[in-house]
């Protein structure tokens, strides 16, 4: 960083690092703006959910750039994918190619392929859930003939008949309309691939809503100097250990909450509290 960036720009190392961080944050914020615009949404007034190892580090600054007033950092945010994998139902998905033009729909061919796919997937799921009642979810990768890409279309899991081509076409048009706000009349529709997902039941979650915990000021673990992008210099901030923060604990920014998997930076424009689920909630002052 010193030789490659700071020296070449004739900047102090801290300001060079700030510049790199600001570029990263602005790129992410701009991607969020573009995504919202493409979806016809306004990002303002929404909650930013920070998950992943680096997300809690950048979330406060991104919220400033996006004009958001609330950030939520779930428990185990840095290893959320691993936790989700461990808590997810046992399932197996199979994709097989079989071109089917709906104008000449071969119901028997589709049924034979889908039945074989189900048996193959169910045999694998049974290894981890031998007694469970299995559920089948079907979809197809479909397109208008001549297009270069397909869309995923949910389908009903059943034995198909020749006349079900109209039902499959209607499902395709519903999915296509949701994505592109229109359909293309008079163009042949085709299935390129079929998808079968077989899954055991998901673990039962506790549906009890915890009460709102009483607020109290959290005890800091230590202090250290941290570079503040708002003022461009180091400031002395409190460091908190997340495992020691019980629901109801409050933290005034600027501060940092550290844990094994990640760290949550609380900017000077935010305060934080630990909600009833143990999540860190950042709220703009």
Secondary structure, 3 states (H helix, E strand, C coil): CHHHHHHHHCCCHHHHHHHHHHHHHHHHHHHHHHHHHHCCCCCCCCEEECCCCCHHHHHHHHHHHHCCCEEEECCCHHHHHHHHHHHCCCEEEEEEEEEEEHHHCCHHHHHHHHHHHHHHHHHHHHHHCCCCCCEEEEEEEEEECCCCCCEEEEECCCCCCHHHHHHHHHHHHHHHHHHHCCCCCCCCEEEEEEEEEEECCCCCCCCCCCCCCCCEECCCCEEEEEEECCCCEEEEEEEEEHHHCCCCEEEECCEEEECCCCEEEECCCEEEEECCCCCEEEEEC
